[in-house]
């Protein structure tokens, strides 16, 4: 059994504005930096054999705070990046809906094969990328404990992987910044242990649309 703790990066200014970041490299804001430190404190009694993070600044900074406390090496991995939202990146959700209503409707309908114009990923391709990264990491650290700091979209896929929920189903679970999410990889498959533990945080956001 391989145990994984997955964490969404701390808050950014764009999270607070409900602005779509995707693969744009937005840093943590002051609240996000405080969340990263609080998460590091919450994990300081835990043992991990390895730590990975998205190579985007907001995830890397959140992960670095934890690994400095834990005294373990951190491996950035671009396959743990957020979904590429194409022409939606940089817009608020309200702006995206107003400017591109047909694309926004297909996005919120969670059409697996719909890819955002201007180089965006489809939900199916994004899911395949995340699954491949998870399988690769757990295979390399079978029987161990792994820390992963990533993004809300990745955690959406991971939760569905661990619970069997279809990609097309609306989200009925929260994905707060800097919360702790625990899953395991067993010979029989993936299993959810605990999700969205926010007990170490004074305040956190889940500004992602419930789609």
BAFI-3210 file (N, C-alpha, C; in Angstrom, 3 decimals, decimal comma, padded with zeros to 6 digits):
// residues 211
n [1|2|3|4|5|6|7|8|9|10|11|12|13|14|15|16|17|18|19|20|21|22|23|24|25|26|27|28|29|30|31|32|33|34|35|36|37|38|39|40|41|42|43|44|45|46|47|48|49|50|51|52|53|54|55|56|57|58|59|60|61|62|63|64|65|66|67|68|69|70|71|72|73|74|75|76|77|78|79|80|81|82|83|84|85|86|87|88|89|90|91|92|93|94|95|96|97|98|99|100|101|102|103|104|105|106|107|108|109|110|111|112|113|114|115|116|117|118|119|120|121|122|123|124|125|126|127|128|129|130|131|132|133|134|135|136|137|138|139|140|141|142|143|144|145|146|147|148|149|150|151|152|153|154|155|156|157|158|159|160|161|162|163|164|165|166|167|168|169|170|171|172|173|174|175|176|177|178|179|180|181|182|183|184|185|186|187|188|189|190|191|192|193|194|195|196|197|198|199|200|201|202|203|204|205|206|207|208|209|210|211]
n.u [000,846|000,649|000,866|-000,499|-000,286|-001,973|-001,932|-003,513|-002,092|-001,266|-003,221|-003,627|-003,504|-005,107|-006,813|-008,385|-009,677|-011,219|-010,118|-008,981|-006,290|-004,889|-002,162|-000,645|001,873|001,432|002,185|002,066|-000,098|-000,078|-001,783|-001,691|001,001|001,025|-000,714|000,824|002,896|001,415|000,479|002,888|003,620|001,567|002,242|004,633|005,090|004,770|005,917|007,562|008,577|009,207|008,826|006,855|006,028|004,017|005,610|004,986|005,048|003,338|002,620|005,124|006,261|004,531|005,000|007,737|007,885|006,867|008,648|011,059|010,677|010,364|012,716|013,327|014,045|012,766|010,941|010,264|007,656|006,442|004,261|002,411|001,172|-001,465|-004,522|-004,433|-006,071|-006,347|-007,733|-009,198|-007,498|-006,356|-008,677|-011,543|-014,028|-016,543|-015,995|-015,097|-017,443|-019,080|-017,691|-017,183|-019,559|-020,507|-018,273|-017,866|-020,183|-019,812|-017,596|-018,546|-020,418|-018,853|-017,801|-016,022|-014,311|-014,005|-011,806|-010,138|-009,922|-006,910|-004,724|-005,546|-006,315|-008,269|-010,698|-010,492|-007,869|-006,390|-007,062|-005,907|-003,218|-002,811|-003,417|-001,385|000,878|000,385|000,414|003,043|004,523|003,633|004,423|007,177|007,611|006,547|004,775|005,565|005,409|004,157|004,391|002,526|002,231|000,024|-002,552|-005,952|-007,491|-006,109|-006,491|-009,238|-009,402|-007,964|-009,546|-011,800|-010,610|-010,010|-012,506|-014,171|-015,884|-017,387|-015,816|-017,586|-019,501|-020,981|-019,067|-019,100|-017,675|-015,295|-012,450|-010,257|-007,805|-004,611|-005,459|-005,364|-005,259|-005,831|-004,972|-004,780|-002,792|-003,461|-002,961|-005,400|-006,396|-007,197|-007,908|-009,833|-008,867|-009,028|-010,346|-009,861|-008,962|-008,972|-008,194|-005,918|-005,921|-006,775|-008,357|-009,573|-009,923|-012,324|-012,761|-013,369|-015,499|-018,463|-018,476]
n.v [-001,200|002,147|005,307|008,499|011,984|014,669|018,051|021,089|024,037|027,036|030,066|032,446|035,780|035,723|033,566|034,744|036,648|035,105|034,362|032,731|030,662|028,423|027,280|029,536|031,344|032,138|033,745|032,915|034,784|036,937|035,649|033,071|032,407|032,336|030,194|028,150|027,951|027,179|024,711|023,361|023,225|021,581|019,182|018,428|016,336|014,123|011,386|011,165|009,529|010,628|013,662|015,569|018,149|020,363|022,248|024,920|028,202|028,756|026,265|025,149|026,859|026,426|023,708|023,754|025,031|023,028|020,844|021,859|021,927|019,207|018,145|016,816|016,017|017,880|017,311|018,895|018,594|018,756|017,427|017,474|019,854|022,372|022,087|023,070|025,865|027,241|029,789|030,785|031,377|033,763|035,207|036,144|033,916|034,935|036,723|034,922|033,467|035,485|036,399|034,123|032,345|029,855|028,146|028,238|027,029|024,416|023,727|023,882|021,890|019,724|018,239|015,558|015,438|018,001|020,509|023,423|026,290|027,695|026,128|024,732|022,016|019,022|017,600|014,843|014,358|015,766|014,339|011,863|012,584|013,274|010,830|009,187|010,407|009,971|007,161|006,675|007,909|006,502|003,925|004,177|004,564|002,472|001,119|003,108|006,458|009,405|012,844|015,243|018,277|020,278|021,272|022,631|021,542|019,172|017,816|017,471|015,497|013,444|012,868|011,788|009,598|008,081|007,546|006,627|008,265|009,620|011,517|013,307|013,935|016,386|018,262|017,308|017,706|019,378|021,505|022,907|025,561|024,585|022,534|019,204|016,140|012,742|009,710|006,243|003,867|000,715|-002,825|-003,531|-001,160|002,390|004,283|006,398|008,021|010,281|013,574|016,978|018,143|020,753|021,593|022,807|025,349|028,795|030,164|029,427|028,976|027,769|028,424|027,404|026,595|024,667|022,352]
n.w [000,000|-000,923|000,426|-000,026|000,431|-000,688|-001,693|-002,373|-003,726|-001,813|-001,345|-004,021|-005,457|-007,682|-007,174|-005,197|-006,724|-008,335|-010,776|-013,657|-013,572|-014,639|-016,473|-016,203|-014,474|-011,444|-008,388|-004,821|-002,632|000,313|002,129|001,100|001,523|004,315|004,678|003,546|005,421|007,664|006,826|006,550|009,259|010,188|009,036|010,157|011,943|010,452|008,378|005,282|002,318|-000,099|-002,018|-004,200|-006,585|-008,560|-011,135|-011,207|-009,730|-007,510|-006,453|-006,033|-004,091|-001,933|-001,457|-000,886|001,592|003,260|002,828|003,702|006,460|006,871|005,995|003,593|000,133|-002,661|-005,583|-008,496|-010,922|-014,065|-015,054|-013,093|-013,260|-013,371|-015,294|-018,723|-019,665|-022,009|-024,017|-021,883|-019,814|-017,537|-017,471|-015,473|-014,100|-014,633|-016,733|-018,688|-019,184|-020,207|-022,516|-024,032|-024,409|-025,509|-025,403|-022,658|-021,714|-022,653|-021,220|-018,518|-018,661|-018,519|-020,702|-021,789|-024,052|-024,945|-025,839|-024,811|-026,908|-028,389|-027,544|-025,261|-022,928|-023,240|-021,003|-020,889|-021,875|-019,977|-017,651|-018,295|-018,306|-015,592|-014,315|-015,385|-014,255|-011,522|-011,392|-012,176|-010,106|-007,808|-008,479|-008,449|-005,761|-004,294|-001,596|000,084|001,518|000,219|-000,520|-002,260|-003,902|-005,575|-007,848|-008,014|-010,151|-010,716|-008,298|-008,420|-010,415|-009,139|-006,870|-008,138|-009,316|-007,033|-005,997|-007,970|-009,332|-012,235|-014,900|-016,094|-014,214|-012,054|-009,652|-006,261|-003,986|-001,873|-002,645|-001,095|-000,822|000,297|001,999|003,473|001,802|001,665|000,138|-000,921|-002,733|-003,633|-004,375|-005,480|-006,436|-006,287|-003,306|-001,219|001,748|003,532|003,172|002,333|004,800|006,877|009,313|010,276|009,333|009,364|007,581|004,376|000,780|-001,593|-004,518|-006,922|-009,682|-009,168|-011,002]
ca.u [000,000|001,363|000,045|-000,197|-000,931|-002,010|-002,281|-003,630|-001,247|-001,865|-004,003|-003,018|-004,394|-006,078|-007,853|-009,277|-010,444|-011,869|-009,501|-008,517|-004,832|-004,407|-000,719|000,061|002,675|001,009|002,749|001,217|-000,238|000,296|-002,599|-001,168|002,264|000,675|-001,268|001,937|003,577|000,517|000,480|004,179|003,546|000,644|002,878|005,990|005,224|004,567|007,085|007,384|009,748|009,483|007,929|006,754|005,142|003,955|006,730|004,514|005,553|002,421|002,722|006,502|006,463|003,775|005,713|009,048|007,702|006,692|009,830|012,104|010,399|010,499|014,086|013,401|014,207|011,533|011,098|009,250|007,200|005,518|003,050|001,487|000,618|-002,897|-005,022|-004,274|-007,404|-006,341|-008,131|-009,804|-006,477|-006,251|-010,021|-012,371|-015,070|-017,623|-015,546|-015,080|-018,823|-019,614|-017,001|-017,199|-020,654|-020,608|-017,163|-018,079|-021,229|-019,236|-016,721|-019,325|-021,100|-017,815|-017,673|-014,663|-013,471|-013,928|-010,516|-010,189|-009,131|-005,603|-003,796|-006,053|-006,473|-009,575|-010,784|-009,995|-006,412|-005,892|-007,219|-004,902|-001,922|-002,757|-003,361|-000,051|001,802|000,120|000,891|004,503|005,029|003,371|005,256|008,556|007,671|005,589|004,871|006,038|004,529|004,553|003,741|002,369|001,584|-000,423|-003,566|-007,334|-007,949|-005,484|-007,165|-010,548|-009,190|-007,519|-010,709|-012,608|-009,839|-010,083|-013,896|-014,900|-016,825|-017,109|-015,350|-018,693|-020,388|-020,671|-018,285|-019,860|-016,691|-014,574|-011,011|-009,749|-006,369|-003,730|-006,009|-004,701|-006,092|-005,095|-005,451|-003,823|-002,741|-003,365|-002,986|-006,753|-006,751|-007,071|-008,924|-009,819|-008,802|-009,562|-010,338|-010,082|-008,704|-008,621|-008,129|-004,720|-006,055|-007,742|-009,264|-009,137|-010,903|-012,610|-013,454|-013,556|-016,906|-018,921|-018,802]
ca.v [000,000|003,417|006,376|009,812|013,205|015,652|019,380|022,188|025,174|028,120|031,075|033,500|036,926|035,342|032,788|035,683|037,350|034,068|034,495|031,414|030,653|027,383|027,085|030,796|031,164|033,170|033,432|033,006|036,070|036,854|034,599|031,792|032,154|031,927|028,840|027,230|027,738|026,415|023,338|022,796|022,900|020,445|017,962|018,251|015,057|013,051|010,884|010,933|009,001|011,461|014,809|016,068|019,291|021,048|023,187|026,303|028,858|028,694|024,927|024,934|027,595|025,726|022,465|024,047|025,311|021,749|019,981|022,439|021,441|017,748|017,779|015,894|016,650|018,186|017,103|019,527|017,703|019,525|016,644|017,793|021,197|022,571|021,945|024,230|026,370|027,935|031,193|031,194|031,736|035,194|035,765|035,659|033,006|035,764|037,221|033,799|033,150|036,581|036,520|032,864|031,589|028,477|027,406|028,147|026,032|023,084|023,504|023,600|020,610|018,707|017,376|015,023|015,631|019,410|021,150|024,876|026,874|028,299|025,215|024,154|020,572|018,441|016,941|013,477|014,394|016,204|013,204|010,863|013,103|013,160|009,409|008,685|010,922|009,280|005,776|006,713|008,249|005,415|002,773|004,455|004,610|001,467|000,795|004,255|007,601|010,440|014,145|015,862|019,591|020,471|022,282|022,223|020,663|017,862|017,179|017,031|014,221|012,457|012,463|010,916|008,367|007,320|007,251|006,062|009,229|009,881|012,857|014,155|014,254|017,631|018,089|017,393|017,689|020,650|021,480|024,167|025,845|024,171|021,455|017,907|015,114|011,481|008,558|005,144|003,012|-000,680|-003,696|-003,555|000,140|003,600|004,420|007,651|007,889|011,498|014,636|018,388|018,451|022,166|021,878|023,610|026,610|029,757|030,523|028,934|029,168|026,859|029,330|026,719|026,319|023,322|021,651]
ca.w [000,000|-000,997|001,002|-000,608|000,921|-001,777|-001,198|-003,321|-003,353|-001,055|-002,071|-004,831|-005,706|-008,705|-006,505|-004,518|-007,764|-009,148|-012,091|-014,088|-013,669|-015,531|-016,431|-015,988|-013,261|-010,490|-007,071|-003,637|-001,964|001,739|002,753|000,635|002,210|005,683|004,576|003,306|006,695|008,533|006,326|006,932|010,687|010,351|008,526|010,685|012,649|009,478|007,646|003,853|001,629|-001,269|-002,183|-005,568|-006,743|-009,843|-011,278|-011,164|-008,524|-006,364|-005,883|-005,575|-002,837|-000,884|-001,169|-000,310|003,016|003,956|002,754|004,548|007,811|006,898|005,696|002,458|-001,173|-003,395|-007,020|-009,349|-011,991|-014,881|-015,295|-012,002|-013,493|-013,578|-016,669|-019,599|-019,999|-023,289|-024,070|-020,612|-018,835|-017,302|-017,328|-014,373|-014,592|-015,181|-018,032|-019,621|-019,548|-021,015|-023,800|-024,787|-023,772|-025,974|-024,814|-021,217|-021,496|-022,856|-020,073|-017,314|-018,871|-018,331|-021,880|-021,676|-025,234|-025,315|-025,549|-024,924|-028,005|-028,089|-026,893|-024,026|-022,839|-022,965|-019,703|-021,063|-021,972|-018,673|-016,746|-018,656|-017,843|-014,133|-013,964|-015,716|-013,246|-010,260|-011,520|-012,219|-008,778|-006,861|-008,857|-008,021|-004,297|-003,834|-000,183|000,846|001,786|-000,733|-000,448|-003,571|-003,878|-006,947|-008,170|-007,829|-011,223|-010,516|-007,178|-008,912|-011,098|-008,157|-006,073|-008,984|-009,450|-005,784|-005,628|-009,098|-009,902|-013,648|-015,250|-016,519|-013,102|-011,339|-008,419|-005,014|-002,911|-001,832|-002,944|-000,533|-000,814|001,392|002,820|003,352|001,168|001,786|-000,617|-000,978|-003,920|-003,244|-005,542|-006,051|-006,997|-005,483|-002,269|-000,460|003,204|004,146|002,155|002,667|006,201|006,994|010,747|010,559|008,613|009,889|006,491|003,077|-000,290|-002,712|-005,437|-008,199|-009,984|-008,838|-012,244]
c.u [000,878|000,420|000,476|-000,980|-000,829|-002,554|-002,435|-002,756|-002,005|-002,516|-003,115|-004,004|-005,461|-007,152|-008,879|-010,167|-011,312|-011,415|-008,813|-007,016|-004,338|-002,910|000,061|000,696|002,434|001,535|001,690|001,065|000,106|-000,492|-002,081|000,146|002,012|000,095|-000,158|002,678|002,725|000,468|001,784|004,190|002,672|001,285|004,179|006,177|005,033|005,906|006,716|008,705|010,147|008,465|008,016|005,848|005,069|005,115|006,289|004,776|004,648|002,456|004,115|006,749|005,737|004,503|007,039|008,939|007,593|007,977|010,997|011,928|010,688|011,922|014,219|013,511|012,858|011,816|009,980|008,924|006,152|004,234|002,020|000,923|-000,909|-003,259|-004,729|-005,660|-007,424|-006,756|-008,831|-008,757|-006,312|-007,580|-010,645|-013,413|-016,217|-017,252|-015,543|-016,493|-019,399|-018,993|-017,141|-018,297|-020,756|-019,490|-017,367|-019,132|-020,682|-018,290|-017,521|-020,145|-020,147|-017,793|-016,237|-013,755|-013,390|-012,577|-010,645|-009,389|-007,851|-004,754|-004,266|-006,220|-007,932|-009,531|-010,238|-008,476|-005,780|-005,948|-006,169|-003,514|-001,767|-002,627|-001,971|000,977|001,626|000,634|002,419|005,095|004,821|004,174|006,691|008,717|006,671|005,841|005,320|004,964|005,051|003,724|003,700|001,643|001,286|-001,546|-004,984|-007,841|-007,381|-006,189|-008,581|-010,421|-008,828|-008,687|-011,581|-011,921|-010,033|-011,494|-014,717|-015,913|-016,414|-016,641|-016,499|-019,628|-019,995|-019,908|-019,168|-018,924|-015,894|-013,097|-010,396|-008,240|-005,733|-004,316|-005,255|-005,683|-005,282|-005,766|-004,396|-003,925|-002,478|-003,317|-004,340|-007,179|-006,554|-008,199|-008,721|-009,770|-009,465|-009,406|-010,605|-009,996|-008,159|-008,374|-006,930|-004,816|-007,099|-008,789|-008,689|-010,273|-011,116|-013,452|-013,748|-015,029|-017,275|-019,412|-017,827]
c.v [001,245|004,528|007,711|010,902|014,233|016,971|020,329|023,337|026,191|029,164|032,027|034,655|036,560|034,402|033,725|036,439|036,401|034,191|033,172|031,439|029,634|027,202|028,404|030,765|032,300|032,813|033,439|034,458|035,896|035,772|033,223|031,426|031,709|030,509|027,808|026,925|026,919|024,951|022,641|022,380|021,673|019,127|017,607|016,953|013,861|012,622|010,675|010,442|009,850|012,586|015,312|017,293|019,685|022,027|024,646|026,895|028,677|027,330|024,694|025,634|026,920|024,453|022,714|024,340|024,005|020,929|020,543|022,001|019,952|017,285|016,756|016,681|016,836|018,050|017,807|018,616|018,444|018,739|016,834|019,206|021,174|022,303|023,219|024,660|027,240|029,392|031,673|031,714|033,252|035,893|035,325|034,701|033,797|036,298|036,111|033,449|034,215|036,611|035,269|031,944|030,135|027,616|027,208|027,088|024,617|022,727|023,115|022,320|019,430|017,707|016,850|015,343|017,084|019,979|022,651|025,340|027,505|027,405|024,588|022,648|020,184|017,798|015,526|013,445|014,801|015,053|012,139|011,290|012,920|011,698|008,836|009,147|010,199|007,846|005,735|006,959|007,101|004,162|002,948|004,399|003,641|001,106|001,944|005,295|008,783|011,706|014,746|017,186|019,987|021,498|021,713|021,270|019,261|017,116|016,746|015,658|013,134|011,962|011,502|009,567|007,476|006,909|006,642|007,003|009,574|011,315|013,810|014,555|015,573|017,342|018,258|017,282|018,984|020,431|022,778|024,317|025,284|023,130|020,155|016,874|013,820|010,388|007,458|004,447|001,595|-001,550|-003,728|-002,229|001,271|003,677|005,728|007,349|009,082|012,633|015,992|018,677|019,878|022,582|022,750|025,023|027,510|030,112|029,955|029,040|027,891|027,666|028,671|026,448|024,882|022,620|020,523]
c.w [000,000|-000,535|000,406|000,109|-000,187|-001,254|-002,377|-002,822|-002,505|-001,957|-002,877|-004,974|-006,727|-008,149|-005,875|-005,500|-008,604|-010,611|-012,446|-014,342|-014,691|-015,368|-016,407|-014,599|-012,270|-009,099|-005,965|-003,202|-000,482|002,460|002,364|001,303|003,651|005,680|004,367|004,604|007,653|008,116|006,678|008,404|010,926|009,951|009,235|011,466|011,718|008,874|006,189|003,261|000,432|-001,317|-003,614|-005,578|-008,207|-009,922|-011,330|-009,777|-007,315|-005,681|-005,304|-004,245|-001,677|-000,474|-000,465|001,189|003,806|003,964|003,551|006,004|007,921|006,620|004,588|001,154|-001,849|-004,888|-007,778|-010,539|-012,807|-015,204|-014,185|-012,126|-013,576|-015,042|-017,453|-020,077|-021,248|-023,182|-022,798|-019,626|-018,754|-017,138|-016,015|-014,956|-015,224|-016,563|-019,077|-020,092|-020,477|-022,410|-024,673|-024,250|-024,225|-025,401|-023,315|-020,903|-021,670|-021,717|-018,837|-017,440|-018,696|-019,484|-021,920|-022,852|-025,693|-024,881|-025,748|-026,141|-027,479|-027,192|-025,608|-024,100|-022,726|-021,583|-019,785|-021,116|-020,643|-017,671|-017,020|-018,187|-016,341|-013,717|-014,244|-014,687|-011,917|-010,293|-011,501|-010,830|-007,797|-007,202|-008,378|-006,506|-003,683|-002,372|000,689|001,095|000,979|-000,513|-001,847|-003,403|-005,315|-007,020|-008,028|-008,889|-011,096|-009,390|-007,542|-009,575|-010,093|-007,310|-006,873|-009,195|-008,225|-005,403|-006,760|-009,717|-011,332|-013,863|-015,522|-015,382|-012,446|-010,046|-007,198|-003,808|-003,000|-002,164|-002,408|-000,723|000,456|002,352|002,551|002,809|001,111|000,958|-000,540|-002,324|-003,435|-004,500|-006,242|-006,666|-006,008|-004,464|-001,521|001,035|003,883|003,136|002,794|004,162|006,292|008,438|011,122|009,992|009,263|008,839|005,212|002,069|-001,086|-003,675|-006,785|-008,462|-009,655|-010,087|-012,442]
res [x|x|x|x|x|x|x|x|x|x|x|x|x|x|x|x|x|x|x|x|x|x|x|x|x|x|x|x|x|x|x|x|x|x|x|x|x|x|x|x|x|x|x|x|x|x|x|x|x|x|x|x|x|x|x|x|x|x|x|x|x|x|x|x|x|x|x|x|x|x|x|x|x|x|x|x|x|x|x|x|x|x|x|x|x|x|x|x|x|x|x|x|x|x|x|x|x|x|x|x|x|x|x|x|x|x|x|x|x|x|x|x|x|x|x|x|x|x|x|x|x|x|x|x|x|x|x|x|x|x|x|x|x|x|x|x|x|x|x|x|x|x|x|x|x|x|x|x|x|x|x|x|x|x|x|x|x|x|x|x|x|x|x|x|x|x|x|x|x|x|x|x|x|x|x|x|x|x|x|x|x|x|x|x|x|x|x|x|x|x|x|x|x|x|x|x|x|x|x|x|x|x|x|x|x|x|x|x|x|x|x]
***
